[in-house]
Amino acid sequence: MKKKNLINEDIDIHVAERRNLNENKFKLKKYFLSIAFFLIFLLPFIGLAFKSNFKIILSGVNNVKKVVNNDLSILGHLPYKEISKEKLVFIEPNIEVHIDMSDSLLKMRKDARKDGIYLVFLSGYRSINLQKDIFYSLKSMRNQIAAERARVSAPPGYSEHSTGFAIDIGDAYNRETDFEVEFENTDAFRWLKKNAAKYHFKLSFNQNNKNVDYEPWHWRYEGSIEALKVFEASNRNLKKAKILKTYN
């Protein structure tokens, strides 16, 4: 009798173990099925997110293409519209500038004199026609290709001088440095470098410019809304040109 009870207990244990094993398998299946249904539920959202990100990437690529196609610079120079004659004033017999910058320019020269510095105005506003003569005539005389000429002179329609907001400056005591890189060694240039920003003037072509030669004598005015608009538009084109180089 005792032996029979032991056999029955052993059978019951095995049955219980199988039942527990089956229950664990069922729970495991239920767990994996739950994960599968959850993933199936998420798939549309994952696809939507991927599609959205792909559109953003594609949009970025298209924007870059638009930037490349809309790059308006020529030989490293940015386009500028010619200022109307009504907005120009003479500061010297042969030099006209935009009326917005005339007072600041004359005050800068006056204040420089107080410091013993005598600034000379070499060139202000230039019409597109005059710029055309300067660019093509000298190009021909010097036997230069367009890219070579553009390093020292802007093509017509691409010169800051046509806006009336640009001025070329020299040193009265060192006229041999007019329009020369050596102007940077003069007291006039050192004074300008230190003080020009007070009068809203900025050096246009510094030593970091890869397309246009360094011009320490060439300064532009950024002290009025009109001037800021003119150069902001060109600065945008400059950024486009940089993006163009990045994607080449």
C-alpha positions in Angstrom: 0.0 0.0 0.0 2.8 2.3 0.9 4.6 1.5 -2.3 1.4 2.3 -4.3 1.1 5.7 -2.6 4.7 6.5 -3.5 4.1 5.6 -7.2 1.0 7.8 -7.3 2.9 10.7 -5.7 5.6 10.3 -8.3 3.1 10.3 -11.1 1.4 13.4 -9.6 4.8 15.2 -9.5 5.5 14.5 -13.1 2.0 15.6 -14.2 2.4 18.8 -12.2 5.8 19.4 -13.8 4.4 18.9 -17.3 1.5 21.2 -16.5 3.9 23.9 -15.2 6.1 23.4 -18.2 3.1 23.8 -20.5 1.9 26.9 -18.7 5.4 28.4 -19.0 5.5 27.7 -22.7 2.0 29.2 -23.1 3.1 32.4 -21.2 6.3 32.6 -23.4 4.2 32.2 -26.6 1.8 34.9 -25.3 4.8 37.2 -24.5 6.3 36.8 -28.0 2.9 37.2 -29.6 2.3 40.4 -27.6 5.7 41.7 -28.8 4.9 40.8 -32.4 1.5 42.5 -32.3 3.2 45.6 -30.7 5.8 45.7 -33.5 3.1 45.3 -36.2 1.2 48.1 -34.6 4.4 50.3 -34.6 5.4 49.5 -38.2 3.2 52.2 -39.8 4.5 54.8 -37.4 8.1 53.8 -38.0 7.5 53.9 -41.7 5.9 57.4 -41.4 8.8 58.7 -39.4 11.3 57.3 -41.9 9.4 58.8 -44.7 9.3 62.1 -43.0 13.0 62.1 -42.3 13.7 61.1 -45.9 11.6 64.0 -47.1 13.6 66.4 -44.8 16.9 65.0 -46.2 15.6 65.2 -49.7 14.5 68.7 -49.1 17.9 69.6 -47.8 19.5 68.2 -50.9 17.1 70.1 -53.2 17.8 73.3 -51.3 21.5 72.8 -51.9 20.8 72.3 -55.6 18.8 75.5 -55.6 21.7 77.3 -53.9 24.1 75.9 -56.5 21.8 76.9 -59.4 21.2 80.4 -57.9 24.8 81.3 -57.2 25.0 84.8 -58.7 28.7 85.5 -58.2 31.1 85.9 -61.1 34.8 85.2 -60.7 34.5 85.6 -56.9 32.6 89.0 -57.1 29.0 89.6 -56.0 26.4 91.5 -58.0 25.5 95.1 -57.1 22.9 97.4 -58.6 24.0 100.9 -59.7 22.8 103.7 -57.3 20.7 106.4 -58.8 22.4 109.8 -59.4 19.9 111.5 -57.0 21.5 109.7 -54.1 25.1 110.8 -54.9 26.9 113.9 -53.5 30.4 115.3 -54.3 32.8 115.3 -51.4 35.6 116.5 -53.6 35.6 117.8 -57.2 36.0 114.3 -58.8 34.7 112.0 -56.1 31.0 111.2 -55.5 29.7 109.0 -52.8 26.3 107.9 -51.5 24.7 110.7 -49.5 24.1 108.3 -46.5 27.8 107.9 -45.9 29.2 111.4 -46.8 28.9 112.8 -43.3 30.6 109.8 -41.7 33.3 109.8 -44.3 34.2 113.5 -43.9 34.0 113.2 -40.1 36.4 110.2 -40.2 38.9 112.2 -42.2 38.6 115.2 -39.9 39.1 113.1 -36.8 42.1 111.4 -38.4 43.7 114.8 -38.9 43.4 115.5 -35.2 45.6 112.4 -34.7 48.1 113.6 -37.3 46.8 111.2 -40.0 46.0 112.7 -43.4 43.6 110.5 -45.4 43.3 110.9 -49.1 40.2 109.8 -51.0 41.2 108.1 -54.2 38.0 106.8 -55.7 34.3 106.7 -54.7 31.3 106.0 -56.9 31.9 104.5 -60.3 29.2 103.9 -62.9 28.9 100.5 -64.5 30.1 101.9 -67.8 33.2 103.3 -66.2 33.8 99.9 -64.4 33.4 98.3 -67.8 36.2 100.4 -69.2 38.4 99.7 -66.2 37.9 96.0 -66.4 38.1 95.2 -70.1 40.4 98.0 -71.3 43.1 97.3 -68.6 42.5 93.5 -69.1 43.4 94.0 -72.7 46.3 96.3 -72.1 47.9 94.0 -69.6 47.2 90.9 -71.6 45.2 89.3 -68.8 42.6 86.6 -68.9 39.3 87.4 -67.1 40.1 85.4 -64.0 43.4 87.3 -63.6 41.8 90.7 -64.1 39.0 89.8 -61.6 41.5 89.4 -58.8 42.3 93.1 -58.9 39.1 94.6 -60.5 35.5 93.6 -60.4 33.5 93.0 -63.6 31.0 95.7 -64.5 27.8 95.3 -62.4 29.9 93.5 -59.7 31.7 96.4 -58.1 30.9 97.8 -54.6 31.8 101.2 -56.1 28.6 101.2 -58.2 26.6 101.3 -55.0 28.2 104.6 -53.9 29.0 102.9 -50.5 32.7 102.1 -51.3 35.7 104.4 -51.0 39.4 103.9 -51.8 41.7 105.6 -49.3 45.4 106.5 -49.4 47.9 108.2 -47.2 48.8 111.8 -48.0 52.4 111.2 -46.9 52.9 107.9 -48.8 51.2 108.4 -52.2 53.4 105.7 -53.8 51.3 103.2 -51.8 48.0 104.3 -53.5 46.2 101.2 -54.7 49.1 99.0 -53.5 49.2 96.3 -50.8 52.1 98.3 -49.2 49.4 100.8 -48.0 48.9 98.4 -45.1 52.3 99.6 -43.8 51.3 103.2 -43.5 50.1 105.2 -40.5 46.8 105.9 -42.4 46.0 102.2 -42.7 46.9 101.5 -39.1 44.6 104.3 -38.0 41.8 103.0 -40.2 42.2 99.5 -38.9 41.9 100.8 -35.4 39.1 103.4 -35.9 37.2 102.9 -39.1 34.4 100.8 -37.4 33.5 103.8 -35.3 32.4 105.5 -38.5 30.7 102.3 -39.8 33.4 101.4 -42.4 34.6 97.9 -43.0 37.5 96.6 -45.0 36.0 94.8 -48.0 38.7 92.5 -49.2 40.9 91.2 -46.5 43.8 88.7 -46.6 41.4 85.7 -46.2 39.6 86.3 -49.5 40.5 83.5 -51.9 39.0 85.0 -55.0 40.0 88.6 -54.8 43.4 90.0 -54.0 43.9 91.8 -50.7 43.0 95.5 -50.9 43.9 97.4 -47.7 42.8 100.7 -49.4 39.2 99.5 -50.2 36.6 100.2 -47.5 32.8 100.1 -47.6 30.1 101.8 -45.5 27.6 99.8 -43.5 26.1 102.6 -41.4 22.6 102.9 -42.9 19.6 100.6 -43.6 20.1 101.0 -47.3 23.8 100.1 -47.1 23.0 97.1 -44.9 20.4 95.9 -47.3 22.8 96.2 -50.2 25.5 94.2 -48.6 23.2 91.7 -46.8 21.8 90.6 -50.1 25.4 90.1 -51.4 26.4 88.4 -48.2 23.7 85.8 -48.8 25.1 85.2 -52.2 28.5 84.8 -50.7 27.1 82.1 -48.3 25.6 80.4 -51.3 29.0 80.4 -53.0 30.6 78.8 -50.0 27.9 76.1 -49.9 28.5 75.5 -53.6 32.2 74.9 -52.9 31.3 72.5 -50.0 29.2 70.3 -52.3 31.6 70.3 -55.2 
